[in-house]
Amino acid sequence: MGLLSAWPFIGMIAGIPLILELLKSPTSLSADTRVKRRWSSLLNDKAWWMHAALPIYLLHQFEEHGYDFLGRRYAFQAYFRL
């Protein structure tokens, strides 16, 4: 498997640990240990969303170019050629 056909899988492998890091307890994301942040405050935090954008995009690329939700491999390429 060459790099051109393996990149969706590399993106998935890189995206999963990043997502797990973002889903840790909100208190671990704060530099100030006295302030305990709630999950609801993260929804309004633009910096958190910017950190979340890359792993979400990597997993989206895997879903679009690796395997889709129906289990078809590289289905986007076949659809794009129509």
C-alpha positions in Angstrom: 0.0 0.0 0.0 1.6 3.2 -1.1 1.4 6.6 0.6 -1.3 7.8 -1.9 -3.6 5.0 -0.8 -2.6 4.9 2.8 -3.1 8.6 3.8 -6.7 8.2 5.0 -5.5 5.5 7.4 -2.6 7.6 8.6 -5.0 10.5 9.3 -7.2 8.2 11.3 -4.3 6.9 13.4 -3.2 10.5 14.0 -6.7 11.8 14.7 -7.8 9.3 17.4 -5.2 10.3 20.0 -5.8 13.9 19.4 -9.6 13.4 19.9 -8.9 11.5 23.1 -6.7 14.3 24.4 -9.5 16.8 23.7 -12.1 14.7 25.5 -10.1 14.5 28.7 -11.6 16.2 31.8 -12.0 20.0 31.1 -9.9 20.7 34.2 -6.9 19.2 32.5 -7.2 21.7 29.6 -6.9 24.7 31.9 -3.5 26.1 32.8 -4.9 27.5 36.0 -5.5 24.7 38.5 -7.8 26.8 40.7 -10.3 27.3 38.0 -12.4 24.2 37.1 -13.9 24.5 33.6 -17.1 22.9 32.7 -17.9 21.2 29.4 -20.5 23.8 28.7 -17.8 26.5 28.8 -15.8 24.6 26.2 -18.6 25.0 23.7 -18.0 28.8 23.7 -14.2 28.5 23.8 -12.8 29.4 20.3 -9.3 28.1 21.2 -10.7 24.7 22.1 -12.6 24.5 18.8 -9.5 25.5 16.9 -7.6 22.6 18.6 -10.6 20.3 17.8 -10.7 21.2 14.1 -7.6 19.2 13.0 -8.6 15.8 14.5 -12.2 16.2 13.3 -10.9 17.0 9.8 -8.5 13.9 9.9 -11.4 11.6 10.9 -13.6 13.2 8.3 -11.0 12.5 5.6 -10.8 8.8 6.7 -14.6 8.5 6.5 -14.6 10.2 3.1 -11.6 8.6 1.4 -10.9 5.4 3.5 -14.1 3.6 4.4 -17.5 5.3 4.4 -20.4 4.6 6.8 -21.6 1.9 4.5 -18.3 0.0 4.6 -17.3 0.8 1.1 -13.6 1.5 0.6 -12.6 4.6 -1.4 -16.3 5.2 -2.3 -15.6 8.9 -2.8 -13.3 8.3 -5.7 -15.9 6.1 -7.5 -18.6 8.7 -6.8 -16.4 11.5 -8.0 -15.8 9.8 -11.4 -19.5 9.6 -12.2 
